[in-house]
Structures are given as structure tokens and as C-alpha cells.
Amino acid sequence: MRERFGAGVTRRMLQPTVNGLFFQDVAGGSAVLPGSLVAFSARGPKAFTLRGGLGSLTSALAATLDVEYDVQVERVERPGSRGGAVTLTTSRGVRNAGAVVITTPAGPSTAMLADPTPDEAAVLRTSYSSVVLVGLALEERLAAGELGGAYGVLVSPESSSPLAALAVHSRADPAAGGEVITVMFGHDAAQRLMSADDETVRAAAVEALAPVLPGLPGRVTDSHIARWPEALPYLHVGLAAAVRRYRERLPVGSAVLLAGDHLGLPWSDAAAFNGRWAADRLIADRAS
Ligand SMILES: Cc1cc2nc3c(=O)[nH]c(=O)nc-3n(C[C@H](O)[C@H](O)[C@H](O)COP(=O)(O)OP(=O)(O)OC[C@H]3O[C@@H](n4cnc5c(N)ncnc54)[C@H](O)[C@@H]3O)c2cc1C
């Protein structure tokens, strides 16, 4: 990484960005990730959010579909012959389907796929960063000068702070009443806190914020904690070639396809792109 971008840019810009947005060590993945971030930043992006939360996007997409929730898929078995049904063993019994697109993270996908081919195994060899998020609700918004008026703060992995990043809700949505500060622990702290109780995690978040927001404990009115052991997939060197090989050599008429963000860059555009690829591939196979 240092060879490609130089030591100064890597240390001052890329490390805090990759740590703060992806909870990852910049040296652990391909230079394509920081390269894409630099290209994205050059366009002067602005922070936006969806009122009601980002979950409202997936709820809207699912609203016109027949969706079964709270079902854990345990096993996916391909049909014995072309045109047969895929068999899914789930926490609510067996389901059959004409085709299945698996979009779970690499760990569960590997566990459920009964007989992975070498090409599938190659794209599922992905490791993840972990994160613990704490949303701290305040009655009043942060004052204009607090945190320098910024929407977000990226923390250098060289600092002694356990945090990777902070985000200030009212600065993404000026119409918001009150305030929510999202406190994001870095990978190592997240692993330590993953099984800690909520009170311990909340206290750790408030303590970690104290140096930059003095007086915070008395202002917090509520909190919400989210834990992601498999938060964001690493983009390993060689993944793009493995994905290309998988797609090029996938037999026509395959009834099980792999998608999800881990077959590309670790953000929702990649998840949408890969899902679209799988849908297009199924449609094309059916037409042939
Ligand atoms: C803290 C955080 C902040 C982020 N912020 C942004 C952002 O601002 N912008 C952006 O573009 N991206 C962001 N991302 C990344 C984005 O969330 C992911 O890239 C995207 O959600 C990946 O979509 P996906 O469909 O591949 O997988 P996921 O959204 O991870 O969906 C996988 C689903 O599979 C389900 N599942 C797992 N195992 C099983 C099983 N055995 N049976 C049935 N279901 C199972 C899970 O419950 C989950 O619903 C963020 C990620 C994190 C962790």
C-alpha cells in the first residue's frame, strides 16, 4: 500500500478512512479499496441518510414481494439434474425452489452450500472485520462548534482510542429533532465487546467520547446497541480474478448462484450490482 500511495497519504488519509468506514487494516486488503475511496472522495460527496433509517429501503423493496422473515437457512442442495428443484433445509422445515441466489455473508454461505465447487470455494474465502455500534440519543442537538461542526469523525488506528468513527445524525438530516451520535468501535475493541452486556458497551462508548465531548454522560437519554461479528468483507488481493473465473465458468442453467457485497466492494452498491448480475444470469439462462 505504501509503495502505491506513499507513506504520508497512507498514514494520514487511507489508514483512518479504511479503519473508520470499514473497521479494517489497510494492509489487509487490495489497493482497489483505497483507490476506489480516493476516486469517490474526489467527487466531493455529501453525507445523506434516509428518514426512518436505511432499513426503510429494503422494506420498500420487499413490499411487493412474497418474503418469509426469521427463517434460518441451514443447507442448500442442488438438484440432481437440470430443471430439478433446489432443496433448502431451514429452521422452519424444507423448502424447494427453481433457483436460489445465496446473498448471506461468506461464513453462512459456506456453511449452507452442500457441495461447493472449487470456483465457489475460491470466492467464499473472505474474512470480515467486526463492529459494535452504539447509538446515543440526546435531548438537544450538538452545538454548532462541538466536534468542529463535522458530520463524522474518522479515528486513526494509531491513536489509543478504541473507536473507529463517530457520526452525528442531525448533521446528515438538518430536520431531525434531538440528536443521535453513532459511536463505532474499531475491530479489536468490537471483538472484546462483542459478548459484553449492553450496560458495559454503553459505558465504554460514553467513556471513549469523553475526551472530545466533555459533559456527555448527563446528556444521554437513551441508547441502542448493534453487534456485527461479520460486518464488512475484506477485498483480498485476487478476489476480483476469482469472481471473474466463477462467473465465466458457471455452467449454463446453474440453479444456485452466489451474490452479496463480498463478491465486490464492501458497500451496498456492490451488493445491488451482484444481485442484479445473478438475476440477469438466471433470466438469460432461462431464455437459452
Ligand atoms: C456499520 C455499517 C455501516 C455501513 N454503512 C454503509 C453505508 O453508509 N453505505 C453503504 O453503501 N454501505 C454501508 N455498509 C455496507 C452495507 O451494509 C453492506 O455492503 C450491505 O448490507 C451488504 O448487503 P448484502 O445483501 O450483501 O448482505 P447483508 O446486508 O449482510 O445481508 C445478509 C443477510 O443474510 C442474513 N443471513 C445470514 N445468515 C443467514 C442464514 N443462515 N439464513 C438466512 N439468512 C441469513 C442476515 O440476517 C442478513 O439479513 C455498512 C455496513 C456496516 C456494518
The ligand as an SDF file (V2000), in Angstrom:
LIG
                    3D

 53 58  0  0  0  0  0  0  0  0999 V2000
  -21.8870   -0.3500   10.4100 C   0  0  0  0  0  0  0  0  0  0  0  0
  -22.0430   -0.4220    8.9290 C   0  0  0  0  0  0  0  0  0  0  0  0
  -22.2950    0.7350    8.2010 C   0  0  0  0  0  0  0  0  0  0  0  0
  -22.4380    0.6720    6.8070 C   0  0  0  0  0  0  0  0  0  0  0  0
  -22.6930    1.8360    6.1330 N   0  0  0  0  0  0  0  0  0  0  0  0
  -22.8620    1.7800    4.7840 C   0  0  0  0  0  0  0  0  0  0  0  0
  -23.1520    2.9770    4.0520 C   0  0  0  0  0  0  0  0  0  0  0  0
  -23.2570    4.0650    4.6050 O   0  0  0  0  0  0  0  0  0  0  0  0
  -23.3160    2.8840    2.6850 N   0  0  0  0  0  0  0  0  0  0  0  0
  -23.2030    1.6880    2.0470 C   0  0  0  0  0  0  0  0  0  0  0  0
  -23.3920    1.6360    0.8010 O   0  0  0  0  0  0  0  0  0  0  0  0
  -22.9370    0.5380    2.7070 N   0  0  0  0  0  0  0  0  0  0  0  0
  -22.7590    0.5620    4.0620 C   0  0  0  0  0  0  0  0  0  0  0  0
  -22.4670   -0.5880    4.7580 N   0  0  0  0  0  0  0  0  0  0  0  0
  -22.2910   -1.8380    3.9980 C   0  0  0  0  0  0  0  0  0  0  0  0
  -23.6310   -2.4340    3.6290 C   0  0  0  0  0  0  0  0  0  0  0  0
  -24.4350   -2.5510    4.8000 O   0  0  0  0  0  0  0  0  0  0  0  0
  -23.3830   -3.8310    3.0490 C   0  0  0  0  0  0  0  0  0  0  0  0
  -22.4770   -3.7300    1.9520 O   0  0  0  0  0  0  0  0  0  0  0  0
  -24.6900   -4.4330    2.5310 C   0  0  0  0  0  0  0  0  0  0  0  0
  -25.6490   -4.5180    3.5690 O   0  0  0  0  0  0  0  0  0  0  0  0
  -24.4130   -5.8410    2.0080 C   0  0  0  0  0  0  0  0  0  0  0  0
  -25.6270   -6.3670    1.5310 O   0  0  0  0  0  0  0  0  0  0  0  0
  -25.7720   -7.9210    1.3660 P   0  0  0  0  0  0  0  0  0  0  0  0
  -27.1580   -8.1330    0.8690 O   0  0  0  0  0  0  0  0  0  0  0  0
  -24.6230   -8.4610    0.5840 O   0  0  0  0  0  0  0  0  0  0  0  0
  -25.5960   -8.5500    2.8350 O   0  0  0  0  0  0  0  0  0  0  0  0
  -26.3120   -8.2120    4.1970 P   0  0  0  0  0  0  0  0  0  0  0  0
  -26.9470   -6.8710    4.1760 O   0  0  0  0  0  0  0  0  0  0  0  0
  -25.2750   -8.5080    5.2550 O   0  0  0  0  0  0  0  0  0  0  0  0
  -27.4760   -9.2700    4.2560 O   0  0  0  0  0  0  0  0  0  0  0  0
  -27.2150  -10.6220    4.5220 C   0  0  0  0  0  0  0  0  0  0  0  0
  -28.4750  -11.1850    5.1900 C   0  0  0  0  0  0  0  0  0  0  0  0
  -28.3310  -12.5960    5.3480 O   0  0  0  0  0  0  0  0  0  0  0  0
  -28.9760  -12.9470    6.5530 C   0  0  0  0  0  0  0  0  0  0  0  0
  -28.4720  -14.2810    6.9520 N   0  0  0  0  0  0  0  0  0  0  0  0
  -27.2600  -14.6170    7.4420 C   0  0  0  0  0  0  0  0  0  0  0  0
  -27.1840  -15.9440    7.6620 N   0  0  0  0  0  0  0  0  0  0  0  0
  -28.3760  -16.4560    7.2780 C   0  0  0  0  0  0  0  0  0  0  0  0
  -28.9310  -17.7870    7.2450 C   0  0  0  0  0  0  0  0  0  0  0  0
  -28.2210  -18.8620    7.6170 N   0  0  0  0  0  0  0  0  0  0  0  0
  -30.1990  -17.9540    6.8030 N   0  0  0  0  0  0  0  0  0  0  0  0
  -30.9450  -16.8900    6.3820 C   0  0  0  0  0  0  0  0  0  0  0  0
  -30.4760  -15.6220    6.3860 N   0  0  0  0  0  0  0  0  0  0  0  0
  -29.2160  -15.4060    6.8310 C   0  0  0  0  0  0  0  0  0  0  0  0
  -28.6020  -11.8310    7.5150 C   0  0  0  0  0  0  0  0  0  0  0  0
  -29.5190  -11.8040    8.5900 O   0  0  0  0  0  0  0  0  0  0  0  0
  -28.7350  -10.6170    6.5990 C   0  0  0  0  0  0  0  0  0  0  0  0
  -30.0490  -10.1040    6.6060 O   0  0  0  0  0  0  0  0  0  0  0  0
  -22.3290   -0.5610    6.1440 C   0  0  0  0  0  0  0  0  0  0  0  0
  -22.0920   -1.7440    6.8850 C   0  0  0  0  0  0  0  0  0  0  0  0
  -21.9440   -1.6790    8.2510 C   0  0  0  0  0  0  0  0  0  0  0  0
  -21.6890   -2.9600    9.0370 C   0  0  0  0  0  0  0  0  0  0  0  0
  1  2  1  0
  2  3  1  0
  2 52  2  0
  3  4  2  0
  4  5  1  0
  4 50  1  0
  5  6  2  0
  6  7  1  0
  6 13  1  0
  7  8  2  0
  7  9  1  0
  9 10  1  0
 10 11  2  0
 10 12  1  0
 12 13  2  0
 13 14  1  0
 14 15  1  0
 14 50  1  0
 15 16  1  0
 16 17  1  0
 16 18  1  0
 18 19  1  0
 18 20  1  0
 20 21  1  0
 20 22  1  0
 22 23  1  0
 23 24  1  0
 24 25  2  0
 24 26  1  0
 24 27  1  0
 27 28  1  0
 28 29  2  0
 28 30  1  0
 28 31  1  0
 31 32  1  0
 32 33  1  0
 33 34  1  0
 33 48  1  0
 34 35  1  0
 35 36  1  0
 35 46  1  0
 36 37  1  0
 36 45  1  0
 37 38  2  0
 38 39  1  0
 39 40  1  0
 39 45  2  0
 40 41  1  0
 40 42  2  0
 42 43  1  0
 43 44  2  0
 44 45  1  0
 46 47  1  0
 46 48  1  0
 48 49  1  0
 50 51  2  0
 51 52  1  0
 52 53  1  0
M  END
$$$$
